[in-house]
């Protein structure tokens, strides 16, 4: 979804963060993926050529809890996009909780 959003927004340089190392590695290659997520990988591989620069970064789920929650809520609510125009209220609330937990 992040790559599709980048295409729709006309971005030329993007950095995609994800918590699945196998998906990131497969997305960086042009090899045909025959796993259950192969169609998604092919979609990423096709669309990544629309950017001047695209970087895939692995972010462990525990280090990126807010992004994980946003993704899960988006899927649960069957939303097509998020973080376009504004940040959902539940994300702002979660961000405040996470910041309060962090040591100074």
C-alpha positions as CSV (number, residue, x, y, z in Angstrom):
1,X,0.0,0.0,0.0
2,X,2.9,2.4,0.7
3,X,4.3,1.9,-2.8
4,X,0.9,2.5,-4.4
5,X,0.4,5.7,-2.2
6,X,3.8,6.9,-3.4
7,X,2.8,6.3,-7.1
8,X,-0.5,8.1,-6.6
9,X,1.2,11.0,-4.9
10,X,3.7,11.3,-7.7
11,X,6.7,10.8,-5.4
12,X,10.0,10.1,-7.1
13,X,12.1,9.2,-4.0
14,X,10.6,6.9,-1.3
15,X,11.8,5.0,1.7
16,X,9.6,2.0,2.7
17,X,9.8,0.6,6.2
18,X,8.5,-2.8,7.0
19,X,8.8,-5.4,9.8
20,X,9.0,-8.4,7.5
21,X,12.6,-9.0,6.5
22,X,11.6,-11.7,3.9
23,X,9.2,-9.3,2.2
24,X,11.8,-6.6,2.1
25,X,14.4,-8.9,0.6
26,X,12.0,-10.3,-2.0
27,X,10.9,-6.8,-2.9
28,X,14.5,-5.7,-3.6
29,X,15.0,-8.4,-6.2
30,X,13.5,-9.1,-9.6
31,X,13.2,-12.8,-8.9
32,X,9.8,-14.4,-9.3
33,X,8.3,-15.3,-5.9
34,X,6.1,-18.4,-5.7
35,X,5.0,-18.0,-2.1
36,X,1.5,-17.2,-0.9
37,X,2.4,-13.5,-1.1
38,X,3.9,-13.8,-4.5
39,X,1.3,-11.6,-6.2
40,X,2.0,-8.8,-3.7
41,X,5.7,-9.1,-4.2
42,X,5.3,-8.9,-8.0
43,X,3.1,-5.8,-7.6
44,X,5.9,-4.2,-5.5
45,X,8.6,-5.3,-8.0
46,X,6.6,-3.8,-10.9
47,X,5.8,-0.5,-9.2
48,X,9.2,0.1,-7.8
49,X,10.4,1.0,-11.3
50,X,8.3,4.1,-11.2
51,X,10.6,5.8,-8.7
52,X,14.0,7.4,-9.2
53,X,15.0,6.0,-5.9
54,X,13.4,3.5,-3.6
55,X,14.9,2.2,-0.4
56,X,13.5,-0.7,1.7
57,X,14.3,-0.6,5.4
58,X,13.7,-3.3,8.0
59,X,12.2,-1.9,11.2
60,X,11.6,-4.4,14.0
61,X,8.0,-4.4,15.2
62,X,9.0,-3.5,18.7
63,X,10.9,-0.5,17.4
64,X,8.0,0.7,15.3
65,X,5.0,-0.1,17.4
66,X,3.0,2.9,16.3
67,X,3.4,2.0,12.6
68,X,2.3,-1.5,13.4
69,X,-0.8,-0.3,15.2
70,X,-1.7,2.0,12.3
71,X,-1.3,-0.8,9.8
72,X,-3.4,-3.2,11.9
73,X,-6.1,-0.7,12.6
74,X,-6.2,0.2,8.9
75,X,-6.6,-3.5,7.9
76,X,-9.2,-4.1,10.7
77,X,-11.3,-1.1,9.6
78,X,-10.9,-2.1,5.9
79,X,-9.6,1.4,5.1
80,X,-7.9,2.0,1.7
81,X,-5.5,4.6,2.9
82,X,-4.3,6.3,6.1
83,X,-2.1,9.2,7.1
84,X,-3.3,11.1,4.0
85,X,-4.5,14.6,5.1
86,X,-4.4,13.8,8.8
87,X,-3.4,11.4,11.5
88,X,-6.2,9.2,13.0
89,X,-7.2,10.0,16.6
90,X,-6.3,6.5,17.8
91,X,-2.8,7.0,16.4
92,X,-2.3,10.3,18.2
93,X,-3.5,8.7,21.4
94,X,-1.2,5.7,21.0
95,X,1.7,8.1,20.2
96,X,1.2,9.9,23.5
97,X,1.1,6.6,25.4
98,X,4.4,5.5,23.7
99,X,6.1,8.8,24.3
100,X,5.1,8.7,28.0
101,X,6.8,5.2,28.3
102,X,10.1,6.4,26.8
103,X,12.9,7.4,29.2
104,X,14.3,10.9,28.7
